[in-house]
Amino acid sequence: MFSLIKVEIHDWSGRVRGDFIMIRSRKGAGLIEALMSITLLGAAGIVFSASFPSGFAALEQSSEATKAASIAQEKMEQIRAVSYADLNYATLNAAGHVDNNPTSSPFSFTLVDGVATDLNSGTGSIAITNEGGGVMRVTVAVNWLSTNGISRNVTVTTLVADMSPWVE
């Protein structure tokens, strides 16, 4: 909105000069600016709040993966403490490292380590294969269902050598 205002200017000789000038009206401008600011802040708030659910989901998935990796690493450390000759069902079961079933590789450790309670539909297995030449491959796998229903797994593998020919 614009308004016309007549301006009279008196000069030194006493003559009056009149002129019209146009000025912009500022009535209601504070309200419009406040509404625009609130609208922009609201839009920014919606954008930021929309990113929180995906951030929480990523945090949950990261927590699950960390827990699974910790379980797998702990189980691998237990296996590393066992000698080459004792990498069998009877010894591993007697030490409490594997479940009662199955009795052949891959062995389960879902129940003895509580994998099913720590992770959603969690399972743990140990596969032991003879690579020949006095070397066994040990693979520890932890599987679970993530919070969004996707099947996930962590696998850790090591080689165990028969050290008995070098031990006196």
Summary of the structure (lengths in Angstrom):
residues: 168
radius of gyration: 37.8
end to end distance: 102.8
largest distance: 126.2
contacts: 425
relative contact order: 0.12
helix: 40%
strand: 31%
